[in-house]
Amino acid sequence: METNAKSIEQHLRLVKEGARHFENAYQAVARMILSEHAAIEKVLVNGKSTYDFKIFRTASKHVIGMYDEVNSFVSFVKDAAEGGSSREMAYVLVGEPGNGKTFFVDYLCALYREFIARPENNRYTYNFKNLDQLGNYGRIKCIQSQTFEDPTILAMNLLQSKEKNKETLAELGGFSDKQIDKLYQSYRPLGACSDYILNDIRNYCQADLKKMLDFIEVVPVPLSESMGTLTGKYSAKDKITSSAVDLIGEESIQRLLHISDANNPYRFDLRRGALARVAGGGIHFSDEIFKNKKDLVQVYLGVIQNRNIEIDGFRWPIDTLIIATSNNSEFNRFLAEKEEAPIVDRCRICYVAHNTDYRLQEQLTSYSIGSESKTTLTKEHLHQDPNLNYAASVAVVLTRFPKSEKLTSIEMMKLAAGEVAGEKSIKTLAEVIDMLNHEPDITKRFGQKGLGQRNLGRAVQLLMETSETNEGQCMFAYDIFKSLGRVVLDYVPEANDRAKYLDDLKIAKGLYRERIMTEMFNAYMDEPHAIRKDVMNYVNMIIGIDAENLGADKMWKYKNPQTGELKALKIDERYIQSVEDRLGLKTHEQRESFRTSIRKIYGQKMSTDREYDFMDNLELVKAVTDVRLKSDIAGAGSLIGALANRTNEENQKLYERIVDAMLNKLGYCLTCAQKTVEYFCTKSDEN
C-alpha cells in the first residue's frame, strides 16, 4: 500500500481527481490569498476605495495597514498566476527602514508554509531510487530532484517523444486530451541532473515504462523554515564573504568520489545555494537585494528573467516567487549606476510608505511596547500610563506627514484616520496625496519620510531605562516625548528633517495636553466617559432644538439609535451657546452652518457606525470640556489652582477624590496619576 501511495501513477490520478494540485508558486500564493474561505473587504483609505485581504490580519501579530502595498502585491501575484508579464519579474519593496517591509515578507512566508502544510495543499517531488543497479553512481542509491520538481513535470518528460508522453499521461493518470493540453500549458523541461539520471534509467530499462517507474517514487517536499526549503531568505552580505555559491550552489567533491562520469551534472550540489531549496513552488526572499555586489545582482538578473539556475552551461528550470526589499538610499545609489538598469527593469517596484493612520499606529505601538508584563530593573511590576500609547502614536505619525499649504499636519492626521477635521474634507486629503505622489523624489511623497517603527522601539527602550521610570515603577506618557526627542537628535542625520520632527513633537504635546484636559474632567466627574456623554448631549440638543414635538419646557423625547431605548433630554440653549462661543462661532450664520455640518456627520456615521461618539472631533471635545469645567468649578483655572494649592482641607479633598477616580476608574497608578495632575497644573504645551 505504501509503495502504491508513492507511485507516480497514484500521484497523477490524485491530480486528476483534484485531491492534489499541479500549480506553480504564483497560482498557489494567489489561491491562498483569494480562496473563498478568505474574507475580502472593501475599505476607504485616505479618501480612496481599496480592498483589505483578511488573511494578512489573522495572526496575533499581523500586518497592520499597508493597504496599497498589499493590494499591489496581490495584483502582481494574480497577474503572474494568469500568465501575465509579472511571472518574469521579481517584486521589490522599497522604503525607509522600519516601515514593515521585512515583516510583511516574513509574515507572507509563514502564511504560505502554514497553507502548504495542510494535507490537501502538500507539494510533491520525486526520488530516483535503486541507482546502485545502474553502476555509474558508486554508493549513491537514492537521488532526490535537486530543485524539488513536480512529479507531473517528470511525467511530461518520461519518454523522449512529446506525443508518447501525452499517451503516458492518459494511460497512467486517466487524463482526457483537453486535460493534457491544460497540463502542457505549464510544461517545462527537467533540470539538467534529473534529465541526465532519467536518461540513464531509460537506457538501462530499454525505454520500458513499467521498469522505469520502479526507479521513481513520489515524496512530499520537506517543509523546513530553518533549512530554507519552500520559503528561504538570502540576506545581503559584505563583498568578501558573499558568493554566487550561496545562491546557486557549486561542484561537490563528495559526489565526484561516487560518480564515475565527469559529465554528470549531478556533480553540482544545487542545494548548497538558497534558490534550489525554494525552486519547487516556493518563495525566495532577498533581503536588501541592491546591497549585494554586482556579480550576485547579475545572477539574480538571470534567475528573474529566465527562471533558470545556470552553472557551466547546465540549466535547472525553477518555479519560484522572488520577493526582495531595499531601503531608499541603496535603491537610489543603484539607480545612479546606469549600467545596472536591466535588473530594475525586471523588478516590480513597490514604494512602501510609513503608516499614517494614528488609530492603526496604536496597534503598531503596542507591538513596540510589547505584550508581556513589564518589570523594573529591580524586578517590580512596571505600570503603563493609559495615555502612553496615544502620545507615542500621535507623535510618530505627525512626523510622517509632509508640509502642505492645503492642510495642517493635525488635519492630515485626523483625515487619514477617517475622522472629522473641521471644514476640511477627505477629498482635500486625497488631492494632497495625489499631488505629492507626482514628486519624482520618492522621499517627498505622502508618508515616505518620518520616524519608523525601529525609532519608536528605541524611544520605548530609552523610556524604560530612565531612573524616573524605574523609581516610579511607571512608564509615564509625557516622558515618551523626551525619549523621541533624543532619538531624533541621535538617529536622524539630516538637519532639516530633525528640525521638522522636533516641531512635530511640539504639536503632539499640544494634542496630549488636550487629552489630559478631557481625562481630568472625567476624573473630576468620577465617570470614565463623562465628557463623551456631554459631547453627545450637545449633539442631541442641536438635533432636537428644531423638533416639532418640543414643548415649552424644552423637553425632547427621542429614540437613542445606539441602544434603541426612548430617552428624554432637556434642551439647554445656554449650554449650546456656551459650547459654540468656545468654538469661536459668534454670528447666527456661523452657528447654523456648524450645526448643519454636525447633523450631516451624525446622519452619515450612524448608518455605518452606531457607536460613533464625535470624540474624534477634537475642537468640539475641547469646547465641551472647557464649558463643563467653567460651569462646574468656575473654570479650568480654578481647578488647576485648587489642585496646585492644597494647603486647605477642601482642596486636599478634591485632589484626593480626583486621584482616587484616576486610580480606580481610569486605569492610572499612583505615579502617573500624580504626575498627570502635576502636568495639568502647569500651563505648558497649550496649542
C-alpha positions as CSV (number, residue, x, y, z in Angstrom):
1,M,0.0,0.0,0.0
2,E,2.9,2.4,0.9
3,T,4.6,1.7,-2.4
4,N,1.4,2.4,-4.2
5,A,0.9,5.7,-2.4
6,K,4.4,6.7,-3.5
7,S,3.9,5.7,-7.2
8,I,3.8,8.3,-9.9
9,E,0.6,6.6,-11.3
10,Q,-1.2,7.2,-7.9
11,H,0.0,10.8,-7.8
12,L,-1.3,11.5,-11.3
13,R,-4.7,10.0,-10.6
14,L,-5.0,12.2,-7.4
15,V,-4.1,15.3,-9.5
16,K,-6.8,14.3,-12.0
17,E,-9.3,13.9,-9.1
18,G,-8.3,17.3,-7.6
19,A,-7.0,15.8,-4.4
20,R,-3.5,17.1,-5.2
21,H,-2.6,20.2,-7.1
22,F,-0.4,20.8,-10.1
23,E,0.2,24.6,-9.9
24,N,3.1,27.0,-9.9
25,A,4.2,29.2,-7.0
26,Y,2.2,32.2,-8.2
27,Q,-1.0,30.1,-8.6
28,A,-0.5,28.6,-5.1
29,V,0.0,32.0,-3.4
30,A,-2.9,33.5,-5.3
31,R,-5.1,30.6,-4.3
32,M,-4.1,31.0,-0.7
33,I,-5.0,34.7,-0.7
34,L,-8.1,34.7,-2.9
35,S,-9.6,31.4,-1.8
36,E,-13.3,31.5,-1.0
37,H,-12.6,31.0,2.7
38,A,-10.5,34.2,2.9
39,A,-12.5,37.3,3.5
40,I,-12.0,40.3,1.2
41,E,-13.5,43.6,2.4
42,K,-13.8,47.0,0.7
43,V,-12.3,49.8,2.8
44,L,-11.8,53.5,2.4
45,V,-8.2,54.6,2.8
46,N,-7.2,58.2,2.5
47,G,-10.4,59.0,0.5
48,K,-10.0,56.1,-1.9
49,S,-11.7,52.8,-2.0
50,T,-9.5,49.7,-1.9
51,Y,-9.6,46.1,-0.7
52,D,-8.5,44.6,2.6
53,F,-7.4,40.9,2.5
54,K,-8.2,39.5,5.9
55,I,-5.7,36.7,5.5
56,F,-3.0,39.2,6.4
57,R,-4.8,40.2,9.6
58,T,-5.3,36.8,11.2
59,A,-2.3,36.1,13.5
60,S,-1.9,37.7,16.9
61,K,1.0,39.8,15.5
62,H,-0.2,40.6,12.0
63,V,0.3,43.1,9.2
64,I,-1.2,46.5,10.1
65,G,-2.3,49.0,7.5
66,M,-0.2,48.7,4.2
67,Y,-3.5,48.5,2.2
68,D,-2.0,49.9,-1.0
69,E,1.1,47.7,-0.8
70,V,-0.9,44.5,-0.1
71,N,-3.3,45.3,-3.0
72,S,-0.3,45.9,-5.3
73,F,1.3,42.6,-4.2
74,V,-2.0,40.6,-4.7
75,S,-2.5,42.2,-8.1
76,F,1.1,41.2,-9.1
77,V,0.7,37.6,-7.9
78,K,-2.7,37.3,-9.6
79,D,-1.3,38.6,-12.9
80,A,1.6,36.1,-12.7
81,A,-0.8,33.2,-11.9
82,E,-2.8,34.1,-15.0
83,G,0.3,34.0,-17.2
84,G,0.9,37.8,-17.3
85,S,4.2,39.6,-17.6
86,S,4.6,39.6,-13.8
87,R,5.7,35.9,-13.9
88,E,9.1,37.1,-15.4
89,M,9.6,39.7,-12.7
90,A,10.6,40.0,-9.0
91,Y,8.6,42.0,-6.6
92,V,10.7,44.6,-4.7
93,L,9.5,46.6,-1.7
94,V,11.4,49.9,-1.4
95,G,11.1,52.3,1.5
96,E,12.7,53.7,4.6
97,P,14.0,51.4,7.4
98,G,11.5,50.4,10.0
99,N,8.3,50.6,8.0
100,G,7.4,46.9,7.9
101,K,8.9,45.6,4.6
102,T,10.7,42.6,6.0
103,F,7.9,41.9,8.5
104,F,5.4,41.8,5.6
105,V,7.5,39.3,3.6
106,D,8.2,37.1,6.7
107,Y,4.5,37.1,7.5
108,L,3.6,36.1,3.9
109,C,6.2,33.2,4.1
110,A,4.7,32.0,7.4
111,L,1.2,32.0,5.9
112,Y,2.4,30.1,2.9
113,R,4.2,27.4,4.9
114,E,1.0,27.0,7.0
115,F,-1.1,26.8,3.8
116,I,1.2,24.2,2.2
117,A,1.3,22.2,5.4
118,R,-2.4,21.3,5.1
119,P,-2.7,17.8,3.6
120,E,-4.8,19.0,0.6
121,N,-2.2,21.6,-0.3
122,N,1.0,19.5,0.1
123,R,3.6,19.9,-2.6
124,Y,5.3,16.8,-4.0
125,T,8.6,15.9,-5.7
126,Y,10.3,12.6,-6.6
127,N,13.3,10.4,-5.8
128,F,15.3,8.3,-8.2
129,K,15.9,5.0,-6.2
130,N,17.8,1.8,-6.8
131,L,20.5,3.7,-8.6
132,D,23.1,1.2,-7.5
133,Q,21.7,-1.1,-10.3
134,L,22.9,1.4,-12.9
135,G,26.6,1.1,-11.9
136,N,27.5,4.7,-12.5
137,Y,26.7,6.2,-9.1
138,G,29.0,4.4,-6.7
139,R,27.4,4.1,-3.3
140,I,24.7,6.6,-4.1
141,K,21.4,4.6,-4.1
142,C,18.8,7.4,-4.0
143,I,18.8,10.9,-5.5
144,Q,16.1,13.5,-5.0
145,S,15.3,16.1,-7.5
146,Q,17.6,18.9,-6.5
147,T,15.0,21.6,-7.4
148,F,12.0,19.7,-5.9
149,E,10.5,19.3,-9.4
150,D,6.8,18.3,-9.5
151,P,6.1,14.6,-10.4
152,T,3.7,15.8,-13.1
153,I,6.7,17.6,-14.8
154,L,8.6,14.3,-14.6
155,A,5.6,12.5,-16.2
156,M,5.7,15.0,-19.1
157,N,9.4,14.2,-19.7
158,L,9.4,10.4,-19.1
159,L,9.9,9.5,-22.7
160,Q,11.7,11.4,-25.4
161,S,8.7,11.9,-27.7
162,K,6.1,14.5,-26.7
163,E,3.3,12.5,-28.2
164,K,4.4,9.4,-26.3
165,N,4.5,11.4,-23.1
166,K,0.9,12.6,-23.7
167,E,-0.1,8.9,-24.2
168,T,1.6,8.1,-20.9
169,L,-0.3,10.8,-19.1
170,A,-3.6,9.4,-20.5
171,E,-2.6,5.8,-19.6
172,L,-1.2,6.5,-16.1
173,G,-3.4,9.3,-14.9
174,G,-6.5,8.8,-17.0
175,F,-6.4,12.4,-18.3
176,S,-8.5,13.4,-21.3
177,D,-6.9,15.2,-24.3
178,K,-8.3,18.5,-23.0
179,Q,-6.9,18.0,-19.5
180,I,-3.5,17.0,-21.0
181,D,-3.4,20.2,-23.1
182,K,-4.1,22.2,-20.0
183,L,-1.3,20.4,-18.1
184,Y,1.1,21.2,-21.0
185,Q,0.4,24.9,-20.6
186,S,2.6,24.7,-17.5
187,Y,5.2,22.4,-19.2
188,R,8.9,22.9,-18.6
189,P,11.9,20.6,-19.2
190,L,13.5,18.7,-16.4
191,G,16.6,20.1,-14.6
192,A,20.0,19.0,-16.0
193,C,20.7,16.3,-13.4
194,S,17.2,14.9,-13.3
195,D,17.2,14.7,-17.1
196,Y,20.6,13.0,-17.1
197,I,19.6,10.4,-14.5
198,L,16.3,9.7,-16.2
199,N,18.1,9.2,-19.5
200,D,20.4,6.6,-17.7
201,I,17.3,4.9,-16.3
202,R,15.6,4.9,-19.7
203,N,18.7,3.3,-21.4
204,Y,19.0,0.7,-18.6
205,C,15.3,-0.2,-18.9
206,Q,15.4,0.0,-22.8
207,A,12.5,2.5,-22.6
208,D,10.2,0.0,-20.9
209,L,7.9,2.4,-19.0
210,K,6.9,-0.2,-16.4
211,K,10.5,-0.9,-15.5
212,M,11.4,2.8,-15.4
213,L,8.6,3.5,-12.9
214,D,10.3,1.1,-10.4
215,F,13.1,3.6,-10.2
216,I,10.8,6.5,-9.2
217,E,9.0,7.3,-6.0
218,V,6.9,10.4,-5.2
219,V,7.5,12.1,-1.8
220,P,6.3,15.3,-0.2
221,V,8.5,18.4,-0.4
222,P,10.0,18.9,3.1
223,L,8.7,21.9,4.9
224,S,11.5,23.4,7.0
225,E,11.8,27.1,7.9
226,S,15.3,26.7,9.3
227,M,16.6,24.7,6.3
228,G,15.1,27.3,3.9
229,T,13.0,24.7,2.0
230,L,9.8,26.1,0.3
231,T,10.4,29.6,1.9
232,G,14.0,30.8,2.0
233,K,15.8,34.1,2.8
234,Y,19.1,35.4,1.5
235,S,20.4,38.4,3.3
236,A,22.9,40.7,1.6
237,K,26.5,40.0,2.9
238,D,29.7,42.0,2.5
239,K,31.8,41.8,-0.6
240,I,34.4,39.3,0.8
241,T,32.1,36.7,2.3
242,S,29.3,36.8,-0.3
243,S,29.5,34.5,-3.3
244,A,27.2,33.2,-6.1
245,V,27.6,29.8,-4.5
246,D,25.3,31.0,-1.7
247,L,22.6,31.4,-4.4
248,I,23.1,28.7,-7.0
249,G,25.4,26.1,-5.4
250,E,28.7,24.6,-6.6
251,E,30.6,21.4,-7.6
252,S,30.5,18.8,-4.8
253,I,33.8,17.0,-4.1
254,Q,31.9,14.3,-2.2
255,R,29.7,13.5,-5.2
256,L,32.7,13.3,-7.5
257,L,34.1,10.5,-5.3
258,H,31.0,8.4,-6.3
259,I,30.1,9.5,-9.8
260,S,32.2,7.8,-12.5
261,D,31.0,10.0,-15.4
262,A,32.6,13.5,-15.1
263,N,29.9,14.9,-17.4
264,N,27.1,14.0,-15.0
265,P,25.5,17.4,-13.9
266,Y,24.6,15.8,-10.5
267,R,28.2,16.6,-9.5
268,F,26.9,20.1,-8.9
269,D,25.3,20.5,-5.4
270,L,22.5,23.0,-6.1
271,R,21.0,22.7,-2.5
272,R,24.2,24.4,-1.3
273,G,22.5,27.6,-2.7
274,A,19.4,29.3,-1.5
275,L,17.5,29.2,-4.8
276,A,17.3,25.4,-5.4
277,R,15.7,24.9,-2.0
278,V,12.7,27.0,-2.9
279,A,12.6,26.0,-6.6
280,G,9.7,23.6,-6.2
281,G,6.9,26.3,-6.0
282,G,8.4,28.2,-3.1
283,I,9.1,31.9,-2.1
284,H,12.6,33.3,-2.3
285,F,13.1,36.4,-0.1
286,S,16.2,38.5,-1.0
287,D,16.7,41.0,1.9
288,E,18.3,44.3,0.8
289,I,18.9,43.0,-2.7
290,F,20.7,46.1,-4.0
291,K,23.3,45.9,-1.2
292,N,24.7,42.8,-2.9
293,K,27.8,43.1,-5.0
294,K,27.4,43.3,-8.8
295,D,28.1,39.7,-9.7
296,L,25.3,38.5,-7.4
297,V,22.9,41.0,-8.8
298,Q,23.8,39.7,-12.3
299,V,23.0,36.2,-11.0
300,Y,19.6,37.5,-9.9
301,L,19.0,39.1,-13.3
302,G,19.4,35.7,-15.0
303,V,17.3,33.9,-12.4
304,I,14.5,36.5,-12.5
305,Q,14.4,36.8,-16.3
306,N,14.9,33.2,-17.4
307,R,13.7,31.4,-14.2
308,N,16.7,29.1,-14.6
309,I,19.7,28.2,-12.4
310,E,22.7,28.0,-14.7
311,I,26.1,26.5,-14.0
312,D,28.7,25.7,-16.7
313,G,26.0,25.7,-19.3
314,F,23.7,23.3,-17.4
315,R,20.3,24.6,-16.7
316,W,17.7,23.8,-14.0
317,P,14.3,25.5,-14.5
318,I,12.8,26.8,-11.3
319,D,9.3,27.7,-10.1
320,T,9.8,30.4,-7.5
321,L,8.1,33.7,-6.4
322,I,11.0,36.1,-5.8
323,I,10.4,38.9,-3.4
324,A,13.0,41.4,-2.4
325,T,13.4,44.5,-0.1
326,S,15.6,47.6,-0.3
327,N,15.9,50.9,1.5
328,N,15.6,54.1,-0.4
329,S,19.3,55.2,-0.2
330,E,20.6,51.8,-1.5
331,F,18.0,51.8,-4.3
332,N,18.8,55.4,-5.3
333,R,22.5,54.6,-5.3
334,F,21.8,51.5,-7.5
335,L,19.7,53.6,-9.9
336,A,22.5,56.2,-10.3
337,E,24.7,53.4,-11.8
338,K,23.0,53.4,-15.2
339,E,24.6,50.2,-16.4
340,E,22.5,48.3,-13.8
341,A,19.2,49.3,-15.5
342,P,18.3,45.8,-16.7
343,I,17.8,44.4,-13.2
344,V,15.5,47.3,-12.2
345,D,13.6,46.7,-15.5
346,R,12.9,43.1,-14.4
347,C,11.6,44.2,-11.0
348,R,8.1,45.4,-10.0
349,I,9.0,48.3,-7.6
350,C,6.5,49.0,-4.8
351,Y,7.3,52.1,-2.7
352,V,6.3,51.3,0.9
353,A,5.1,54.2,2.9
354,H,5.0,54.6,6.7
355,N,1.7,54.0,8.4
356,T,-0.2,57.4,8.6
357,D,-3.3,56.3,10.4
358,Y,-2.8,57.1,14.1
359,R,-5.6,54.6,15.1
360,L,-3.7,51.8,13.4
361,Q,-0.4,53.1,14.7
362,E,-1.8,52.4,18.2
363,Q,-1.7,48.7,17.4
364,L,1.9,49.1,16.0
365,T,2.9,51.0,19.1
366,S,1.5,48.0,21.2
367,Y,4.0,45.8,19.2
368,S,6.9,48.2,20.2
369,I,5.9,48.4,23.9
370,G,5.4,44.6,24.0
371,S,2.5,42.5,25.1
372,E,4.2,40.8,28.1
373,S,4.0,42.4,31.5
374,K,7.0,44.7,32.1
375,T,9.2,44.9,35.2
376,T,11.6,47.5,36.5
377,L,15.4,46.8,36.9
378,T,14.6,45.6,40.5
379,K,12.0,43.1,39.1
380,E,9.0,45.0,40.4
381,H,5.9,45.4,38.2
382,L,6.1,48.3,35.7
383,H,2.8,50.1,35.1
384,Q,1.9,51.6,31.7
385,D,0.3,55.1,31.7
386,P,-3.1,54.8,29.9
387,N,-2.1,57.8,27.7
388,L,1.3,56.3,26.7
389,N,0.1,54.6,23.5
390,Y,-1.8,57.6,22.3
391,A,1.1,60.0,23.0
392,A,3.6,57.8,21.2
393,S,1.3,57.0,18.3
394,V,0.4,60.6,17.6
395,A,4.0,61.8,17.9
396,V,5.4,59.4,15.4
397,V,2.5,59.7,12.9
398,L,2.8,63.5,12.8
399,T,6.5,63.2,11.7
400,R,5.3,61.2,8.7
401,F,3.2,64.0,7.1
402,P,4.9,66.3,4.6
403,K,4.2,70.0,4.8
404,S,1.2,71.2,2.7
405,E,-0.5,74.6,2.1
406,K,-3.9,73.0,1.9
407,L,-3.9,71.0,5.2
408,T,-2.1,71.3,8.6
409,S,-0.5,68.2,10.0
410,I,-3.3,67.8,12.6
411,E,-5.9,68.0,9.8
412,M,-4.0,65.4,7.8
413,M,-3.7,63.1,10.9
414,K,-7.4,63.2,11.6
415,L,-8.5,62.8,7.9
416,A,-6.0,59.9,7.4
417,A,-7.7,58.2,10.4
418,G,-11.1,58.7,8.9
419,E,-12.0,61.4,11.4
420,V,-13.6,64.9,11.3
421,A,-11.2,67.8,10.6
422,G,-13.4,70.9,10.8
423,E,-14.4,72.1,7.4
424,K,-11.7,70.1,5.6
425,S,-12.9,67.0,3.8
426,I,-11.3,63.7,2.9
427,K,-11.4,64.8,-0.7
428,T,-8.8,67.5,0.2
429,L,-6.5,64.9,1.6
430,A,-6.9,62.7,-1.5
431,E,-5.9,65.8,-3.6
432,V,-2.9,66.5,-1.4
433,I,-1.7,62.8,-1.6
434,D,-2.3,62.7,-5.4
435,M,-0.2,65.9,-5.8
436,L,2.6,64.7,-3.6
437,N,2.7,61.3,-5.3
438,H,3.7,63.0,-8.6
439,E,7.0,64.1,-7.0
440,P,10.0,62.4,-8.7
441,D,11.8,62.4,-5.4
442,I,10.2,59.4,-3.6
443,T,11.0,60.8,-0.1
444,K,8.8,63.8,-0.8
445,R,5.7,61.6,-1.4
446,F,3.0,61.1,1.2
447,G,4.1,59.1,4.2
448,Q,7.5,58.2,2.8
449,K,9.6,60.0,5.4
450,G,9.3,60.1,9.2
451,L,10.1,58.2,12.4
452,G,9.8,54.5,11.7
453,Q,8.9,51.6,13.9
454,R,12.5,51.0,14.9
455,N,12.9,54.6,16.1
456,L,9.7,54.2,18.1
457,G,11.2,51.0,19.6
458,R,14.3,52.9,20.6
459,A,12.3,55.6,22.2
460,V,10.4,53.0,24.3
461,Q,13.7,51.4,25.3
462,L,15.1,54.9,26.4
463,L,11.9,55.5,28.4
464,M,12.2,52.2,30.2
465,E,15.9,52.7,31.2
466,T,15.4,56.1,32.9
467,S,15.7,56.3,36.6
468,E,12.3,58.1,36.8
469,T,10.5,55.2,35.1
470,N,12.2,52.6,37.3
471,E,11.9,54.5,40.6
472,G,8.2,55.5,39.9
473,Q,7.5,52.0,38.6
474,C,5.5,53.6,35.7
475,M,6.0,54.4,32.1
476,F,4.7,58.0,32.2
477,A,3.2,59.1,28.9
478,Y,4.8,62.6,28.8
479,D,8.3,61.2,29.1
480,I,7.9,59.5,25.7
481,F,8.3,63.0,24.1
482,K,11.7,63.4,25.7
483,S,12.8,59.9,24.5
484,L,11.5,60.6,21.0
485,G,13.4,63.9,21.0
486,R,16.6,62.1,22.0
487,V,16.0,59.6,19.1
488,V,15.5,62.4,16.6
489,L,18.8,64.1,17.7
490,D,20.8,60.8,17.8
491,Y,19.4,58.9,14.7
492,V,18.2,61.5,12.2
493,P,21.2,62.7,10.2
494,E,19.6,65.5,8.1
495,A,19.3,68.9,9.8
496,N,16.0,69.8,8.0
497,D,14.4,66.6,9.0
498,R,15.5,66.9,12.6
499,A,14.0,70.4,12.8
500,K,10.7,69.3,11.3
501,Y,10.4,66.3,13.6
502,L,11.1,68.3,16.7
503,D,8.4,70.8,15.6
504,D,6.0,67.8,15.1
505,L,6.7,66.6,18.7
506,K,5.6,70.1,20.0
507,I,2.3,69.7,18.1
508,A,1.9,66.2,19.6
509,K,2.5,67.6,23.1
510,G,-0.4,70.0,22.4
511,L,-2.7,67.1,21.5
512,Y,-1.6,65.3,24.6
513,R,-2.4,68.4,26.6
514,E,-6.0,68.4,25.2
515,R,-6.4,64.7,26.0
516,I,-5.3,65.4,29.6
517,M,-7.9,68.1,29.9
518,T,-10.6,65.6,29.0
519,E,-9.1,62.9,31.3
520,M,-9.1,65.4,34.2
521,F,-12.7,66.3,33.6
522,N,-13.6,62.6,33.6
523,A,-11.7,62.1,36.8
524,Y,-13.4,65.2,38.3
525,M,-16.9,63.8,37.3
526,D,-15.8,60.4,38.7
527,E,-17.1,58.9,35.4
528,P,-14.7,57.3,32.7
529,H,-17.0,58.6,29.8
530,A,-18.3,61.8,31.3
531,I,-17.0,64.0,28.5
532,R,-18.3,61.6,25.9
533,K,-21.8,61.9,27.4
534,D,-21.6,65.7,27.4
535,V,-20.5,65.8,23.8
536,M,-23.4,63.5,22.8
537,N,-25.7,65.7,24.8
538,Y,-24.7,68.7,22.8
539,V,-25.1,66.8,19.5
540,N,-28.6,65.6,20.6
541,M,-29.6,69.1,21.7
542,I,-28.8,70.7,18.4
543,I,-30.7,67.9,16.6
544,G,-33.7,68.3,18.9
545,I,-33.8,72.1,19.1
546,D,-35.8,72.4,15.9
547,A,-38.0,69.3,16.7
548,E,-41.8,69.8,16.1
549,N,-42.7,67.9,19.3
550,L,-40.6,70.3,21.5
551,G,-42.8,71.8,24.3
552,A,-42.5,75.0,26.3
553,D,-40.5,73.1,28.9
554,K,-37.9,72.3,26.2
555,M,-38.0,68.6,26.9
556,W,-37.4,66.5,23.8
557,K,-38.1,62.7,23.7
558,Y,-36.1,60.7,21.2
559,K,-35.0,57.1,20.4
560,N,-31.3,56.5,21.1
561,P,-30.0,54.9,17.8
562,Q,-27.2,53.3,19.8
563,T,-29.3,51.4,22.3
564,G,-32.8,51.7,20.8
565,E,-34.3,53.0,24.0
566,L,-36.5,56.1,24.4
567,K,-34.8,58.9,26.2
568,A,-35.8,62.4,27.4
569,L,-33.4,65.4,27.1
570,K,-33.9,68.9,28.2
571,I,-32.6,71.4,25.5
572,D,-30.3,73.8,27.3
573,E,-29.8,76.7,24.9
574,R,-27.3,78.4,27.3
575,Y,-25.2,75.3,27.2
576,I,-25.4,75.1,23.4
577,Q,-24.4,78.8,23.1
578,S,-21.5,78.4,25.5
579,V,-20.1,75.5,23.6
580,E,-20.4,77.4,20.3
581,D,-18.8,80.5,21.8
582,R,-15.8,78.4,22.8
583,L,-15.6,77.2,19.2
584,G,-15.4,80.8,18.1
585,L,-18.9,80.9,16.4
586,K,-20.2,84.4,17.0
587,T,-22.8,85.0,14.3
588,H,-26.2,83.2,13.8
589,E,-25.0,82.1,10.3
590,Q,-21.8,80.6,11.7
591,R,-23.7,78.7,14.4
592,E,-26.3,77.3,11.9
593,S,-23.5,76.3,9.5
594,F,-21.7,74.4,12.2
595,R,-24.9,72.7,13.5
596,T,-25.8,71.6,9.9
597,S,-22.3,70.1,9.5
598,I,-22.6,68.2,12.8
599,R,-26.1,66.9,11.9
600,K,-24.8,65.8,8.5
601,I,-21.9,63.9,10.0
602,Y,-24.3,62.3,12.5
603,G,-26.6,61.2,9.7
604,Q,-23.7,59.7,7.7
605,K,-21.9,58.0,10.6
606,M,-25.0,56.4,12.2
607,S,-25.7,54.5,9.0
608,T,-22.3,52.7,9.2
609,D,-21.2,53.0,12.9
610,R,-23.9,53.1,15.5
611,E,-21.3,53.6,18.3
612,Y,-19.9,56.8,16.7
613,D,-19.5,59.4,19.5
614,F,-17.8,62.5,18.0
615,M,-14.8,62.1,20.3
616,D,-12.6,62.4,17.2
617,N,-13.8,66.0,16.8
618,L,-11.1,67.5,19.0
619,E,-12.3,71.1,18.7
620,L,-15.8,70.1,19.9
621,V,-14.5,67.9,22.7
622,K,-12.2,70.7,23.9
623,A,-15.1,73.3,23.8
624,V,-17.4,71.0,25.8
625,T,-14.6,70.2,28.3
626,D,-13.9,73.9,28.8
627,V,-17.6,74.8,29.2
628,R,-18.2,72.0,31.7
629,L,-15.1,72.9,33.7
630,K,-16.3,76.5,33.8
631,S,-19.9,75.8,34.8
632,D,-19.0,73.1,37.4
633,I,-16.0,74.7,39.1
634,A,-15.7,78.3,37.8
635,G,-13.2,77.5,35.1
636,A,-10.3,75.2,34.4
637,G,-8.1,77.8,36.0
638,S,-9.7,77.4,39.4
639,L,-9.4,73.6,39.2
640,I,-5.8,74.0,38.4
641,G,-5.5,76.4,41.3
642,A,-7.3,74.1,43.7
643,L,-5.1,71.1,42.7
644,A,-1.9,73.1,42.7
645,N,-2.6,74.8,46.1
646,R,-3.6,72.1,48.5
647,T,-3.0,74.0,51.7
648,N,-6.6,74.0,52.8
649,E,-8.7,70.9,53.6
650,E,-11.3,71.4,50.8
651,N,-8.6,71.5,48.0
652,Q,-6.9,68.5,49.5
653,K,-10.1,66.5,49.5
654,L,-10.7,67.5,45.8
655,Y,-7.2,66.3,44.9
656,E,-7.7,63.0,46.8
657,R,-11.1,62.4,45.1
658,I,-9.7,63.1,41.6
659,V,-6.6,60.8,42.2
660,D,-8.9,58.1,43.6
661,A,-11.1,58.3,40.5
662,M,-8.0,58.0,38.3
663,L,-6.7,55.0,40.2
664,N,-10.0,53.1,40.4
665,K,-11.8,54.0,37.2
666,L,-9.4,55.4,34.6
667,G,-6.5,52.8,34.8
668,Y,-3.8,55.1,36.3
669,C,-1.3,54.1,39.0
670,L,-0.3,56.5,41.8
671,T,2.8,57.7,40.0
672,C,1.2,58.5,36.6
673,A,-1.9,59.9,38.4
674,Q,0.2,62.3,40.5
675,K,2.4,63.3,37.5
676,T,-0.7,63.8,35.2
677,V,-2.3,66.1,37.8
678,E,1.0,67.9,38.2
679,Y,1.3,68.4,34.4
680,F,-2.4,69.6,34.3
681,C,-1.5,72.2,36.8
682,T,1.2,73.7,34.5
683,K,0.5,75.9,31.5
684,S,2.9,74.2,29.2
685,D,2.1,72.8,25.7
686,E,-1.1,74.7,25.2
687,N,-1.7,74.9,21.5
